[in-house]
Amino acid sequence: MGQFAKFADGVAKAVLVSMVFLLSACAGYSGYTLKPGLATLPEVVATMGEPAMRWDGPDGRVQLAYPRGPSGTKTFMAYFNADGVLVRIDEVLNGEHFARIVSGKSNQDDVLKTLGPPNPSWTAYFAARDELVWEWRFCDSWMQTARFDVLFDGSTGVVRSTQVSPDYFGRRIGMPCAN
């Protein structure tokens, strides 16, 4: 076998190993292998990693946020009962969850518990309007990258409005938008 053939064979094997590794990593990425009613909080953390945020309810229930960014388009919320058993895992960057953000009623805590943390590098404060903007990248219904913005009153933290816009940068560089 010539030098080039050995090199090409080595590259092919490296690519195959990398693909297998990436695909196996994806199994824990969304937690889809975890079974509600069976998986426990420690098992979810072992599979999905440390959460970005955690909420402990007064009744013992727990909610964990797993944003898969900053360039990712998914955030997963894992919900546990008072016994620490997984109830469900939801993907939350979608129209159903965006609709839960209500202008004039929702506040920053509500938004965090609904969508998880925004991308910090896309957070902006506009002093002239006393307005804080948080932003998330997501996959729209046409499987194109888009952005969801929540605009808060800077003084009260109450939602003023929300908006969806295309992610022109992500589309220009070919940012993948896949399930």
Secondary structure as GFF3:
##gff-version 3
##sequence-region A 1 179
A	DSSP	alpha_helix	3	29	.	.	.	ID=ss1
A	DSSP	alpha_helix	41	48	.	.	.	ID=ss2
A	DSSP	beta_strand	53	56	.	.	.	ID=ss3
A	DSSP	beta_strand	62	67	.	.	.	ID=ss4
A	DSSP	beta_strand	75	80	.	.	.	ID=ss5
A	DSSP	beta_strand	86	91	.	.	.	ID=ss6
A	DSSP	alpha_helix	95	98	.	.	.	ID=ss7
A	DSSP	alpha_helix	108	115	.	.	.	ID=ss8
A	DSSP	three_ten_helix	120	122	.	.	.	ID=ss9
A	DSSP	beta_strand	124	126	.	.	.	ID=ss10
A	DSSP	three_ten_helix	127	129	.	.	.	ID=ss11
A	DSSP	beta_strand	131	139	.	.	.	ID=ss12
A	DSSP	beta_strand	145	153	.	.	.	ID=ss13
A	DSSP	beta_strand	159	166	.	.	.	ID=ss14
A	DSSP	alpha_helix	168	172	.	.	.	ID=ss15
###
